[in-house]
Amino acid sequence: MEIAANADPPVCKVMDVGKYIFELHKKERQARKSQTKIEVKEIRLRPKTNDHHRGFKVKDARRWLEDGMKVKVTIRFRGREVTYPEIALEDLREIAEDLKDVSKIEMAPSMEGRSMTLVLAPDKHIAKKSDSSQDKAKPAVSEKKESERAAQEKETEKPE
C-alpha cells in the first residue's frame, strides 16, 4: 500500500487489505454513531386557539428549544378559515416573538395547502449555556466522591 507517493523515495507499507478495509468500515460506523441527530418537534394550532392554550404550547416549545430540538409550528385551517390567513400569520409572529430569546426563525411562515407552517431552530448561545449548566452539575458529584474519599482516608488513619 502506498502511503506517501510524493516523497523521495516514495513510502510504501506492506499490510493486510482485509484488515485495512475492516478498520475503514469501523471508522465509518463510529462517525455515524457520534453524529448528533436533530429532532423536530411539532406544535399544531388552529386560528381560533385561545391565548391560554397557546401559552401551554409555547412553554413546551421553549423547553424543546432549550434542549436543542427544532420546533415546527403548524396552524391548520378548517372550512372558511382559510380565507383569513392573516389571523394565522399574526399568531405565528406572536409565537416567534415569544420565543425569540431562545430561538431563531429557520423557515419563515409559509402556506402549504390548508396549513401555515413556521420552523424555529435553537439559538447557538442558548444550547452552549445548557451544555455548560450540565458541566456545572458534574462537579457536585465529584465533590461528593472527594468527600467520601476523605472520609475513607480518615478511617485508614485511625489504626495508626
Summary of the structure (lengths in Angstrom):
residues: 160
radius of gyration: 27.5
end to end distance: 63.5
largest distance: 88.0
contacts: 375
relative contact order: 0.10
helix: 54%
strand: 22%
